[in-house]
Amino acid sequence: LQWLRNPGPQHEKRTLFGDMVCFLFITPLATISGWLCLRGAVDHLHFSSRLEAVGLIALTVALFTIYLFWTLVSFRYHCRLYKEWRRTNQRVILLIPTSANVPSNQQSLLGLQALKRNSKETIV
C-alpha cells in the first residue's frame, strides 16, 4: 500500500491497475471459454467426429497457454517493479543509543518514541 501512496511514477501505477482489471475480466472469460471448449470436445467425441474434438482440445490448450503466459509475465514485471521500488525507497530511522550521562527519565522517553514508530520503518 505504501507503494501505491508514494507519489512516484504514475505510469507504473496505471500499468498495475490496468493489469489487475484485465486479470479480473480475462480470468472468468478464459475459464468459461475453456470449459465450453472442453464440453464441446466431449460432446463431439460421443456424437460426432473426433477431428472436431481434437481441434477443440487444441484450442483449449492454446487458450490456457496464452493466459498463463500473460499472467506469469505480468506478475513477474510487477514483482520486479516492486523490488526496485523497495530497493530505492527505504525509510531508515537511526536510534540514539542510551548513554550513561542521559537521565533515566529521558531514556524511557527515547524508548517510547522508538515503540511508537510505524511498522513500515526500519530501525537501525
C-alpha positions as CSV (number, residue, x, y, z in Angstrom):
1,L,0.0,0.0,0.0
2,Q,2.9,2.3,0.7
3,W,4.0,1.9,-2.9
4,L,0.5,2.9,-4.2
5,R,0.5,6.0,-1.9
6,N,4.0,7.0,-3.0
7,P,3.9,9.9,-5.5
8,G,6.3,8.1,-7.8
9,P,5.9,7.3,-11.5
10,Q,2.2,7.2,-12.4
11,H,2.9,5.0,-15.4
12,E,3.8,2.1,-13.2
13,K,0.6,2.5,-11.1
14,R,-1.6,2.8,-14.2
15,T,0.0,-0.4,-15.6
16,L,-0.7,-2.2,-12.4
17,F,-4.3,-1.0,-12.3
18,G,-4.8,-2.0,-16.0
19,D,-3.3,-5.4,-15.5
20,M,-5.5,-6.0,-12.4
21,V,-8.6,-5.0,-14.4
22,C,-7.6,-7.2,-17.3
23,F,-6.9,-10.1,-14.9
24,L,-10.3,-9.7,-13.3
25,F,-12.0,-9.8,-16.8
26,I,-9.9,-12.3,-18.5
27,T,-9.8,-14.9,-15.8
28,P,-13.5,-15.7,-15.8
29,L,-13.7,-15.4,-19.6
30,A,-10.8,-17.8,-20.0
31,T,-12.3,-20.2,-17.5
32,I,-15.7,-20.2,-19.2
33,S,-14.2,-20.4,-22.7
34,G,-12.0,-23.4,-21.7
35,W,-14.9,-25.2,-20.0
36,L,-17.1,-24.6,-23.1
37,C,-14.4,-25.9,-25.4
38,L,-13.8,-29.0,-23.3
39,R,-17.6,-29.6,-23.0
40,G,-17.9,-29.3,-26.8
41,A,-15.0,-31.7,-27.3
42,V,-16.6,-34.3,-25.0
43,D,-19.9,-33.9,-27.0
44,H,-18.1,-34.3,-30.3
45,L,-16.3,-37.4,-29.0
46,H,-19.6,-39.1,-28.1
47,F,-21.8,-38.0,-31.0
48,S,-19.7,-36.7,-33.9
49,S,-16.3,-36.5,-35.4
50,R,-13.1,-36.9,-33.4
51,L,-11.3,-34.4,-35.5
52,E,-13.5,-31.5,-34.2
53,A,-13.0,-32.8,-30.7
54,V,-9.2,-32.7,-31.1
55,G,-9.5,-29.2,-32.6
56,L,-11.5,-28.0,-29.5
57,I,-9.0,-29.6,-27.2
58,A,-6.1,-27.9,-29.0
59,L,-8.0,-24.6,-28.8
60,T,-8.4,-25.1,-25.1
61,V,-4.7,-25.8,-24.6
62,A,-3.7,-22.8,-26.7
63,L,-6.1,-20.6,-24.7
64,F,-4.8,-21.6,-21.4
65,T,-1.2,-21.4,-22.5
66,I,-1.6,-17.8,-23.7
67,Y,-3.5,-17.0,-20.5
68,L,-0.8,-18.5,-18.2
69,F,2.0,-16.9,-20.2
70,W,0.4,-13.4,-19.9
71,T,-0.3,-13.9,-16.2
72,L,3.3,-15.0,-15.4
73,V,4.9,-12.2,-17.5
74,S,2.6,-9.6,-15.9
75,F,3.2,-10.9,-12.4
76,R,7.0,-11.1,-12.9
77,Y,7.0,-7.5,-14.3
78,H,5.2,-6.1,-11.3
79,C,7.3,-8.1,-8.8
80,R,10.4,-6.6,-10.5
81,L,9.0,-3.1,-10.2
82,Y,8.1,-3.7,-6.6
83,K,11.6,-5.0,-5.7
84,E,13.2,-2.0,-7.5
85,W,10.9,0.4,-5.5
86,R,11.8,-1.3,-2.2
87,R,15.5,-1.0,-3.1
88,T,15.3,2.7,-3.9
89,N,12.7,3.8,-1.3
90,Q,13.8,2.8,2.1
91,R,12.9,4.6,5.3
92,V,15.6,4.2,7.9
93,I,15.4,5.6,11.5
94,L,18.6,6.0,13.5
95,L,18.1,5.4,17.2
96,I,20.3,7.2,19.6
97,P,22.0,4.6,21.9
98,T,21.4,5.1,25.6
99,S,24.4,6.6,27.4
100,A,25.5,6.9,31.0
101,N,25.1,10.7,31.1
102,V,21.4,10.7,30.0
103,P,18.9,10.8,32.9
104,S,16.7,7.7,33.2
105,N,13.5,9.6,32.5
106,Q,14.9,10.8,29.1
107,Q,16.0,7.3,28.3
108,S,12.5,6.0,28.9
109,L,11.1,8.8,26.6
110,L,13.5,7.7,23.9
111,G,12.3,4.1,24.3
112,L,8.7,5.2,24.0
113,Q,9.4,7.1,20.8
114,A,11.0,4.1,19.3
115,L,8.0,1.9,20.1
116,K,5.5,4.4,18.5
117,R,7.2,4.3,15.1
118,N,5.3,2.8,12.1
119,S,6.0,-0.8,11.3
120,K,7.0,0.3,7.8
121,E,10.1,1.9,9.0
122,T,13.4,0.1,9.5
123,I,15.0,0.6,12.9
124,V,18.8,0.6,12.8
